[in-house]
Amino acid sequence: MKRFFILLVAIVTGFAFWSFLPKQKPHEVLSYVQHGKETVIAENQSEILIDREDFGLRFFSKRYNSVNKEYYSVQIAAFRNKDSWELIQEGQKLNETACFGRGMGMAAGQAGYEALFIRKNGHHYLFYEDGESGRVELLEERGEYLKLEFQISQFSYNGKTVAVGQSKYPEIYLAILTNRNLNDKIDKGELRKLKVRFKNG
């Protein structure tokens, strides 16, 4: 009887603990991958420490549909310092930001973006329609959502492009916007801000 009571208390305590943890819906999960290992970034986590080597960002988005004018995408802006990064907040209209306003999406080649462009007045416009754009890689489909990966092997800053492994930046700052309702505002839950720190060497 005593063992049963202890077991019951442990179960109730464990249930209470997990019930208070932040919950992420599957399509809101953000992760990074390096050396073939994927690591989920917790909803309340704003900083990661990674090796100074190629890496990828993984996220979910609905399929881009140009015929039906359903322009679902994930928009990533990269900054060298945190001043402009800190100005981006939920509740802002897109045209109130320096990077997510209309016409601020940076053009990509047929094979996608050759580098992560670090600039405060533009963003990487990432979407998947039929695989022809090369901007992201389709990993899997989960219902109406696609799991996508944006691969980063080079940085471009002030007109100079350098391999991630040869870069000297101690950190970069990312603003990641998923405009799920396709309006002109950054709504709650649509913005993730991430400081990426690099290990020495």
Secondary structure, DSSP 8 states (H G I E B T S, - for coil): -HHHHHHHHHHHHHHHHHHTS----GGG-EEEEETTEEEEE-TT--EEEE-SS-EEEEEEEE--BTTTTB---EEEEEESSHHHHHH--TT-BGGGSSSSSTT-EE--BTTB-SSEEB-TT-EEEE--SSS-S-SSEEEEEETTEEEEEEEE-EEEETTEEEEGGG---SEEEEEEEE-TT--SB--TTSEEEEEEEE---
